[in-house]
């Protein structure tokens, strides 16, 4: 056997072992009590809190390595673990523990003319493979949601966060042991080779669904090569439409927050759309604020006529998720053109309208085809934690099974149940 054959066999064995362990663990966690799952979540939270210094030190190594590699600022932002983000991880774990357990929930139970009762029961998906880049807090979020929803998980973070992910994995294993649960319920890959991902997404005998979180390249690869179902999280080309009936102060405040609160997230505003009748009133003020915050503006010709320091926007600009202090601006005639523009260029992630007109707001909610649609609110709210899900496994831009932030319910399925008393079909 040559070295290449040995390497391939090694990867195959490693991933098959993980998959087999995960399948066994999934059967155990699927029948675990809510109390036991909650005990594990709270124990993980305690472990993270007590090991803050170790987490920060591990993250420091990743940040130093990322700086040497020349990672983009958006990736470095996602990679960093601050005290606030550790606090958010802990709060997320405790919030998930406080949520209702969806497993075993029976709904739609009805008597049929035959006398049987037919309903649906919510059940875990089984084994979930999650592939993500940069953000080490995803390790914690994914573990918490999979655990509470009765699923086993195989987590593969990016190589740039390997030290942080290993440190968080130690906390997860500690919490599972404290609660008396199988540590194989949550497994974090210790190997970062591309071939490990290739194997993970082609093991339907062990893995029931794959959730990729990352850039277009990762999503396209997983979608093209996977042999198991995929819940996709595509890019976030998010829009804010300032309607002709908008409150100007409200519009400026929301537009600034949506763009500048954090640049490197999928729910950050990338494209601003403004009604022509209000543009002269709102755009000079808003663009002055953007200029003071060093946001580069790329606009249509009408925008350039109103604001002097705006570059010309190309077709590509209206399609782009910048993840940077850059924004595209388009002036439209009214709400019909705004909706058409957004539906053409949106990645179907998150869009918002600023308006005091009820009819325009309702039309926007109905007609904009995205996973989250908002009225008078920042796109930065498109987040599982902010939606009360405790955390999220990702934001699905698919239309089947799960759409928007994927929380506990999105990690379960439903099966039909039938209750009878010796009933036979006539």
N, C-alpha and C positions, 0 to 999 in steps of 0.2 A: 504493500500500500504506500503510494507516494504521499508527500506532505499535504498536498491539496485534498486528496481523498480522505486523509486523516482529519483534516480541518472540517470538511463537510460532515463526516460521520460524527465528529465531536459536537458540532452545532445541532445536528439532528437529534442526537441522544439527549443533549442538554434540554432542548425545547420540548421533546417528547416527554421527558421526565417531569418538567414543569406542568405540561398539559395534563398528564395523568394524575398528578397530585392535585391539580386544580379541580379536575372532574370529581375526584373523591371528596374533596373539601366542599364542593358546591352542594353535594347531597347532604352534608352535615349542616351547613349554614342555612339551607332551605327550610329545615325543620327546627332551627334554633328559636327559642322564645324571644319575644320582644325585650323582656327584662335582661336577658343575657346579651343581646346585641347592644342594647343601650349601655350596659355595664362596660362592654368593650370600648365603645365610643368615648365614654367618659374617662376610661383608663388611658386611652390614647391621648386625650386632651391633657391629662395630668402629666403624662410622660413628655409631651412636647413642651409643656410649661416648665418642667423641672430640668429639661435638657436644652434650654435656650442657648446657652453659651456654646455648646457643642454644635448646634444647628448653625449659629452665626459663623463659627470657625470653619465649618465645612463649606458654607456658602461663600466665605471669603476666598477660599481656594478656587472655587468655580469662577468667581468674579475676576480674580487675578489671571486665571487661564484664559477667560474670555477676552480680557483686555489684550493679552498677548496675541490672541488669534485675530484681533481686530473686529470683534463682533459689532454689529450695528447698534446704535444707541437704543433702539426699540427692543432689541433682544436682550441687551444688558439690563434694561429696566425690568423686563419680565423675569430675568434670572435672579434679580436681587431679592433677598429675604431681609426685610426690615423688622424692627420690633412691632410695628403696626401690622405688618402682614402675618407675623407669627400670632399676634393677638387675634387677627381675623380667622386664622386657621383654627385656633382653639374655640373661638365663638361659633364657627361653622360646625365643628364637631358636636358641640353642646346643643346647637340648634337642631341638627339632624337627630340627635338623641331625643329631643323633645317633640319631634314630629310624629304624627300617627303612622303606625306600621301598615304599609299597604298589603303585605303578604297575607293571604287568606281572606281578604275582604270580599264579601259576596254582594253582588248588585243585580238589579233587574230581575229578581226572582218573581216569576209569575206562574199562575196555574194555567194549563192548557186545557182545551175541551176534553182531552183524554183523561184528565185527572192528575197527570204528572206535573211537577213544578220544574221550570227551566230557568236557570240563571247563569251568572258568570262569576268566576272566582279569579282574583288577581294572584299571579304566581311569579316567581323569579324567572329571569331569562336563562340562568345557568352559570356559564363561565363567560366573563366579559374581558376581552383583550383591549387595553387602552394604550394608544401610542401618542405621545405628546412631545412638544419641544419647549425648551427654555424654562417654563414656569414650574419650580419645584413644589409650590403650594398645590398644584394639580394632583400630586401624589397623595396628599392628605384628603383633598376633596373627593377624588375618585374612590379612595379606600372607604371613606365614610359612607358614601352613597351606595356603593356595592354591598357593603356590610349590612346596612340597615334594610336594603331591599332584598336580602337573602341570596345574593350572588357571590360567587368566588371571582377574583380578578387577577389577571396577569398584567402588570403595569410596566411599560417600557418608556422611560423618560429619555430626553436627549442626552448625548454625551457631554454637552456643555454643563449639565446640572448633575453629573454623576455623584459627586461628593455630597451635595445637598440631599439628593434622593435617597442615598444610602443611609444618611443620618435620620431622615424622616421614616424610612422603612424600619429602622431599629426601634423607633417609638411605636410604630404600628404593631410590630411583633410583640413588644413588651405589653401593650394593651390587650392584645388577643390572649396572651398567656395569663394575664391577671384575671381575665374573664373566663378562663378555662376553655377557650376555643382553639381550634386547629390553626396553627400559624400559616398553613398553606392556603387559607382562605384568601389572603392578600399576599401575592408574591411580586416582588419588584426585581426585574431582570438585572443581574449583576454584569451581564455582557451587553455591549453596546454595538456590536457588529451589525451591519446592514442585513446580513444573512439571517440574523436572529429574528428580525422583523419579517423577512420573507417567509420564514417557517411559521411564525405565529399566525399570520393571516391566511395560511393554507392548511390549518389543522381542524377541519370541521368535526372530527371525532372527539376533539377536546374543547374547542372554542365555539360558542354559540353566536357571538356578535363581536364586531370590532368597532371601536370608537376612536377615530384619528383626530387629534387636535394639533393643528400646525398650519404651515403655509400651503399654497396651491400645489407645490411640487409633491409634498407628502400626501396630500389628499388624492391627487391624481394617481400616484403610484399605488396607494392602498386600494382605491376604487377599481383600478385596472387589474390588479394582481390577486385580490382577495378571493378566496373560495368560501368565505362565510359572509353573512349579511353585514353591511356597513351602515352605521349611523354617521352621516357626514356633517362636518362643521366647516363650512366654506368661509371665504374671506368676508370682511364686514365693510362694504362700501355703503356707509350709513348716511342718510339724508335728513336735513331739517328744512321744512318749507315754512317760510314766513308769509302768512296769508295777508291779503289786503285788509282783513279785519283784525289784524294782530294788535296786541298791546305792545308798543315799541320797546318800552323798558323791559318788559317780560321777554320779548324776543331777543334782545341783546344779551340779557343775563343768561338765558338758556343756551344761546349760540356760543357764548364764550365758554361756559362750563362743558358743553358737549364736545368742544374741540380741544380745550387746553387742560382739562382736569387730569387726564393722562393721555399721552399720544400713542402708546404702544398696545392698545387693546382693540378687540374686534368691534366693540360698541362705541368707539370714538367717532365723532362726526367727521366725515370726509368731504361731503358735498352739500353746499348751501344753495337753496332754491328760494327766490324772492319774487313776490308779486310785483308787477311793474308799477302799480298805483301807489305802493308804499316804499318802493326802492329808494327814492330820493331822500326820504325821511330817515330810513333806518340804516342804509348801507354806509354812508359816510361816517356815522357815529360808530357802527360796528367795526368797520375796517380800520378806523383809528385805534380801537381797542386791540384788534388783532396785530396791528403794526407795533404797538407798544409791547406786545408779548412775543414779538419776533416770529409771527406766523406769516408765511409766504402765501400770497393770494393769487390764484389763477382764474380769471373770469372771462365771460363772454364780452362781446363788443359793447353792449349796453352798460355792463358793469364798469368797463374801462372808461367810458365817458363820464361816469359819476364819480369814480375814485381814481386818482392819478397813479398810485403806486401798485397797480394790479397788472400782472403779466397776462398775456393772451393764453386762454385755455384751449387745449386741443381735445379732440375726441377721446384720446386716451386718458386725459385728465379726468373726464367725467366717469371713466370706468375704473379708476384707480383707488385702491385702499393704500393710502400713503403710510400710515403708522409713523407719522412725522409731522412737524409743524408746518404743514402745507394744506391748503383747502381750495377746492374748486367752487366757483360761484356762477349761477345761471339765473338770469332774470326771465320770468315767464309772464304771459298775459294774465292768467288767473288760475283757479284751482284745477280746471280740466287739463291744462297744459302741464301744470306741476305734477299731477298724478301720472300723466303719460310719460314725462321725463323720468320720474323716479322709477316707474315700472320698467322702463327701457334700460336704465343704467344700474339699477340696484342689484346687489348680490342677494337680495331677499332676506337680509338679516334684521335691521332695525331702521324705522323711519318715524319722524315726528312732525307734527304740524303745530304752529303757534297761531291761534285764532280765537276770537271771541264769538265767532259765528257758529251756532250749533249745527246748522245744516252742512256747512263745509267740514266741520269736524267729523260728523257722522259719515259723510261721503268718503273722507280720507280713510277712516277706519275700515269701511267696507271694501273700498276699491283698491287700496294699496296692497300689493301681493307680497307681504313679507312676514317673517315669523313673529316679529313684535312691531306693533304700530301704536303710536302714542299721540296724545293731545296735550299740549302745553307742558311738556316734560323733556328733560335732557335724555338723549339716547344712551348716556352712560348708566342709566338705570336698567338696561337690558342685561341682567345678571341674575343667576340663580339665587344668590344670597339676598339681593335686593327684592326679588320676587317672593321671598319667604320659603324657598326650597331648601334652605340650609346651606347648600352648595350646588354645584352643577357639574355634570360630567362633560359638558360642552353645550354649545348652542347649535342645534340642528337646523339646517336650512332645507332639509328634506320635507316632503309632505306626507310621507307614510310612517306610521307607527308613532314617531315623536317629532315635534316641531317646536322650535324655540329652546330656551334653557331646559336641559334634560335633567330632571331630578329623580326622586324615588319612583314616581309613577311611570316615568319614561323608561326605567330599568326593569319594569315588569311587563308581563303579558297577561292575557286573560284566556281562561279555558271555560267551556260550557260545562255546567254541572246539571244533573237531572236527579230529582228526588221523587221516589215513588213508594208504593206500598204493595208490592206484588203485581204492579200494573203490567199488562201484556197488550201488545198492539193488535187491534182487531182488523 
